[in-house]
Structures are given as structure tokens and as C-alpha cells.
Amino acid sequence: MTIGALFQPKTADIAVGGGTVSPSFGSASIAKDEEPVLIDKRLKMKPKESLHVLIQLRAMLSAGVPLLAALRTLRQHSQTPHAEKALERIATIVEGGHDLSWAIECLPRCFDSFVVHLLAAGERAGAMDESIGRAVELQEKQIKLTGKIRAALAYPSFLLGMTFVMTIGILIFLVPKFENLLMSKPELLPSTTQMVLGLSTFLRESPILAASMGMLFALGALIIFKSRKVQEAAFDSISHLPVIGTLIHKAFIARSVNTLALTLESGVPILAGLGHAAEVAQLPRLRALWEGAVAVVRDGRPLHTALENENLPPALIQMVVAGESSGSLDTSLRTAAGFLDRETDAALEVFTGLLGPATVVIAGAVVGFIVVSLMTPILQMANFVG
């Protein structure tokens, strides 16, 4: 992440094997002379693939298998080509005398940056399997939340897709049956009826052009929404809406606090933990909040002073105050993370309960618009004849 560069000059680096891992976050901090050789931004693994690798690696290390032997074994039994290539690269770097955290940092598109710092903390404390366990827990939480949101959107997406197909079918097969009747005096037709008839004519007379335009639109939207900036802007806009905005806001707060709690429990410096919290926040206003907290903590002030007067649950702020007062901030944040997870689940249930009926209303409105547009001039003619 480019934001990490903002924090790097003011914080001390953590020595990790042959390189350094900044207590801030995000960007690779490998020695410049070795960077072109070691960093590989082409390799990419899905979150579930990297989670599977971490789970297996933790199990083998807990069983007493040496690190290099574990990596070689995982590579031989990898389930995907991407995982095999990534494990081969990690094993090669480790075999060259570098630490595991540094090797993983060389694959920025395979593992999240919080994994690097958790492993670096585990290497310093001599508790590698425990740090991997915390990385697994954090990644599982993120995947679980993403899965819940996708499951909630599955039925509405299916319904909207069927509505789209049904609308195309109506325009192609049903509307032409009314065309001869309605086009006797087209200048007298309502604008909505003219729009429906024109769209029907376009779909029937230029199906290849219509399909090409639809495919280009879908491809363009896919490319645009793959951009992180576009995703952040979309999430920020939606987060101001009722119900779904509450869900998104609570979900990303919970995600950030979970990340901060687990990194602090692993011994990662608080500046690095706050950096990770900003990285996973995704909403620009939440990211700005955590970045501001980095500046506040760096100046020696308590963390809760940066969270006051913000749109955060009061319980979270009180738990942070209690944790800082008792010297157990990581434990208080873990409790707060559990509270926020329950709040997110409750908001998700409300959102799911309202999303189904809302989608039905949208589907009915689309079909109803076409039907009303066709029937309005027919009813007007019937009244005139009567």
C-alpha cells in the first residue's frame, strides 16, 4: 500500500532475517539490491488458497516438522498451480538464509501484509506456530464476513438476473404483438410507450449490436470496479445509505478492530497494528480515522483521544479507555472485536431481511413499467371508442 510509505520514515524497522519489516504496513521493505530478484508481483493466490497454506503450515510446525521440510512438503501436495509456485518461491528464499516473514513479503499478491508482521513478531518471540495461528484466525474472519455478504446477495442477484432475462423476453416477443395497434398514430403515444417500442425494435433488428454493447458494458464495469479507488468510492457512497450503509460501516469497523487486536496480541508494535487497521478499513473515512490515530499515538497521546468525536460505537471507545488504563489494550480490543462482530451479524440479518422484498419491488417495478407503458394508450383508445 502506498499509504505505508507515509509512516515509514518516522518508525523503526524490525530486523527480519536478511531484510527488514517496517512496523508501519503495506509496502515491501526488502533491500533494494535484492528487490528485483526476490519480489514477484505476478504470482497471485486467492484468500482461501493462502488460508489453506497457512493452516497446513501451522499444523506441520506444531507437529515439530522443520520449516524448510514443511514448505517442501506443502509444495509437493499443493492443490493449485499458483500455490505450488508460491510455496516454491518461499522455500527457495528461506533456503537462501532469509526468514519466513521476509519470504512471504516477497509475494505481496499472495498474502496480506498483516501476515508478514504477525510472522515477524512470532520469529522474534520464538512462537512461529502461534503467530501463524493468529494470522489464520484473522484471515478466516475476513473470509467469513465476505462469504456472509455474498450469501446475502445471492438471492437478490438471481432475482435481478431473472428480471433482466424476462424483460428482454417481453421486449422481443410480447411488445411486437402490440406494435401494429399502437403505431397507427405514433405521435400521440406517451413518451414511455415510445421508449419501450423503440427499445423493442432495436433489440429485434440489431441483436448482435445490442449483445455487443451489453458485453462491452459488463466488461467495462468489471474492469472499472477492479480498481481499488473505485471500490472505495463505491463503498463510501453506499455506506451513507440507510440499512446497507449501517452494515458496511459496522463490518469494516469490526474488520479493523479484529486486525488491530490480533496484531497487538502477537507483539506487533501499535503503529504497525494501526496501519493494518487502516489498510483493511477500505472506507476512506475509516482509513483516515486510523491514519489519524497513527499520528496521535506517535505523538505520545492515548489512542482513545483519536477515536473520540468519531462515528464509532461508544462501547468501543470505552473498552479502549479501559484497556489503556489497565495496560491490557490487546485484551480489551479482542473483547470489543467480539462485540462488533455480533453487531455486524445483527445488521446483516436486518439487511438480509429487507433485501429480498426490496428486490421483488424492483423486479415488479421494471415489469410493471413495461406493462403500463403498453396498456396506457390502449385504455385511452378504449375510452375514446366508448
N, C-alpha and C positions, 0 to 999 in steps of 0.2 A: 504494500500500500504506500502511496506517495506521502500520506499524512505522517507516516512514521519518521520520515526524514526531518520533519519539523522538530521532533523531540530528540533526535539522535545526538546533536552536538552538546546538549546540556546534561546528558546522563552517562554514567559509566557503563562500559561494556562488561559482559560476563565472559570469562575465558572458557571456551568450549573446544577442547582438542586442538586441532590445527587452526581454528578460526575463532571468531568472536560472535556472540549473540547479544545484540543490544537489549537492555531492559525495556526500551520502548518496543515498538512492534512493527511487523509488516515486512519491510524491505530486507532483502538479503544483505548480510554484513560480512560476507566472505572476503578474504584478502583479494585485492584487485588483481594481483598477478596470477591467482589461481581461478578467478571467477569465470573466464571464458571456457576453461576446461571442465569445471565441476558443475556449474549451474546448467540445468536443462529445462527450459521453459516449454519444450514441445511435449514432453510426457505429461499426461493428464489422467487422473483417476476420479471416478465418481465418489461422492461421500461414503456410500455404502461399501465400495471397494476398499477405500483407505481404512474404514472402520473394521472391516474383516481382517485386514492385515494387522492392525493394532491388537485386536482381540487374540489372534493366533500368536503374535509375538509375545504378548503378556503371558499367555499360558505356557509357552515354551521356556521363557525366562524364569517363571515361577517354579517350573519343574527342574531347574538347575542346568538347562542347556546353555552352553556358551553362546554369546551374542552372534558371532560370525557363523557358527554352525546353524543357529536358528534361522538366520537370514537366508543361508544357502538352502536349507530345507524348505522354507516357505516359498522360495523362488521355484524350486522343483515341483511343488504341489500347488502353484498359483492357479487360480480359476480363470483369469483373463490375461490376454497378452499384455495389456497395459500394466497390470500388477506385476507380471513377470519381469518386464523391462525395468520398472521402478525398483523392484527388490534387487535386481542385478546391479543397478547403478548404486544403490545404497550399500550393498555388500562390498562392491569394489572400493568405494570411498572409505568405508570402515576398515577394510583390509589394508588400505594405504596409511592407516595410523590415525585417522580422524574419529571423532566421537559420533555417536548415532544422531544426536541432535543436529550436528553440523551437516551430516549426510542428508538428513531429511530437509534441511533448509535449502539444499541444492535443488530440490524438486518443489518449487513453490506452487505448482498447479496440481500436485498430488496430495499434499497435506496442508491443513490450515496452519497459520503461523503460531497459533496458541500451542500446537503440538510441539513445536520447536522449543519454546520456553519451558513448557512443562517437563520435557525430557532433559533440558539443560539443568533445571533445578534438581531433577532426580539423579542426574550424573554427579552433581556436586554433593548431594546428600547420601549417595550410595544406595538409593532406593529406586532403581530404574523401573522395576515391575509395578511399584506403587504409582509412580508418575504416569506410566502408560495407562494404568487403570483409571486415573483421573481424566486423562485425555479421551479414553473410551467413553467414560460417563458423560463428558461434555458433548462429544460428537453424537452419542446416542440421543441425548436430549434435543439437539438441534434437528436430527433426522426425524425424531418422533414428532416434533412440533410441525415440521414441514409436511410429514405424512398426514397429520390430522387436518391441516388446512386443505391439502389436496383431496382428501376423502370428503371433506365438506363441500368441495367444489365439483365433485364427480357428477352427482345427480343434476345440479343446475346446468353443468356443461353439456350433459347428454340431452337434457330437455331443450336447451337453446339450439343445439345441433339439429335435433329433430324438427324444431320450429323452422330453422333455416331451410331444411330439405323440403318440408311441407309447403313453405311459402314459394319456393322455386317451382314445385309441382303445381300449385294453384295458378301461378302466373303463366306457366307454359300450357297447361291442359284445360284449366277451368275458365280463365279470363277470355280466351278466344271465342267461347260459346256466346259471350255477351257482346262481343265486339261489333258484329253486324247490326245489332239492335241499338247500340249506343253511339255508333259513329255516323248515324244519319245526319246529325247536326252537331259536329264536334265542338263548334264554337260556343255552344250552350252548356257544355259539360262543366261540372265543377273542376277546379284545378287538381284536387286529389284524384278524381277519376281519370283525368288526362294523364297524370303521372303514372298511375297504375297501368293504364293501357299502353303508354309509351314504353314502360319497363318490360311489359309482356312482349311487345313487338320486338324490342331489342334482343331479348333472350331467345326468341324463336328464330329471328332472321340472322343473328350473329352469335351462335352458340360458342364457336371457337374463340372469338374475340372476348366474349363475356367470361369464359373459363380462364383465358389467359390473364385477363385483368384481375380476376379473383385470385389466381395463383400468385401473380406478382404482388398483389396487396398483402396476401398472407406471408409471402417470403420477406417482403419489406418490413412488415410488422415484427416478424421473428428476429430479423437482423437488428432492428432498432431496439427491441426490448431485451436483447442480449447485452446491451450496453449497461454498465453498472450505473452510470449517471442517469440514464433514462429510467431504470428500475427505481432508483432512489427518488427521482422526481415523481414517478407514478405512485409509489408508496406514500410519499409525503402528502400528495394531493388527496389520496383515498383516506389517509389517516385523520383528516378533518371531517369526514362524513360520520353521521350517527351510526351506531351499532358496529359496522365493519371497521370504522376508524378506531373505536374503543378496543376492538380485538387486536388490530395491528399494533396499536400503541402499547398495550399490555404485553403482547407477545414479544416485542423487541426489548422492552424493559426487562422482562423475565430472562430473555436470552443474554442480555448484557450482564445482569447481576449474577446469573449462573456462571458465566465465564469468569467474572471477577472473583467470585467465591472460590472456585476450583483452582484458579491460578495462585491465589494467595495461600490456600491450603498447601500447595505444593512448594511454597517457599519462593515463588517468583516475586520480585520487587513490585511494590504497589503501583509504581509508574508504568511498568510493563503491563500489569493487570488492567489498569485503567485504559491503556492503549488498546488492549484486546477488546475491552468492553465497547470502546468506540468503533472498533473495526466491525464487530458483529451487529452493531445497532442498526445500521443501514438507513434509518430515518435521519435526514440531515439535522433536524433539531436535537435528536438524541445524541447524535455523533458530536455536535457542537457542545452539548452538555458535558459529555465525558472528556472531551478535549479541554474544556474549561476547568474541569476537575483536576486534570493533569497539572495545569498551571498553578492551581490553588495549592495542591499538595506539594509541588516542587518548591513553592514559597514558604513551606513550613506550616501552613494552616490546616486545620482539620478537614477531612473530606466532607463532613455534613454541611459545612458552610457553603460548599459549591452546589449542594443539592437543594438548599432552601430556596423558597420562592420559585420553584420549578413545578411543572405539571407532573409530579410524581406522587405515588401513594404515600400518605402521611406515615403509615406503618413502616415503610421502607426507611424513611429518614430517621424515625425514632430508633429503629434497630441499628442503623449506622452510628447514631449518637451513643447508644448503649455499648456497642462493640468497641468504639474508640475509647470510651471511658474505662472499660474493663480490660482493654488490651487484647480482646478476642474478636477483632473485626471479621476475620475469616469465618468464624462460627456464626456470628450474627448475620453475615451476608448469606451463609448457607440456609439459615432459618428464613431469611427474607426471600431467598430464591424459591423455597418450597411454598411460601405464601403466595408469591407472584405466579407460580405455576398453577396453583389452584384457581387464582383469579383469571388466568388465561383460559383454563378449561371451562370455567363458568361463562366467560364471554364468548367462547367458541360454541357452547351449547345454545346460547341465545342467538348467535349469528346463524347457526345451522337451522334452528327452528324457524327463523324468519326468511331464510334464503329460498327454501322450497316454494312457499306461497308467492314470494316476490317474483320468482322465475315464471311461475304459472301465469301471474298477472301480465308479465312482459310478453310471454308467448301469446296469450289471448289478445293483448292489445295489437300485436302485429297482424294476426289473422283477422281480428275484428276490423282493423283499419281497411284491409283489402275488401272485406265483405261490405262494409258500409259505403266505401267508395263506389262499388259496383251497384248497390241497391238504391242509393240515394236518387240518381237520375231516373231509375226505373219507377220508383214510387212517385216521383214528381210527374212522370208521364201518365201514370195510372190516375193520379188525382186530376190531371188536366182532361183526360178522356172522360172520367166520371163526371 
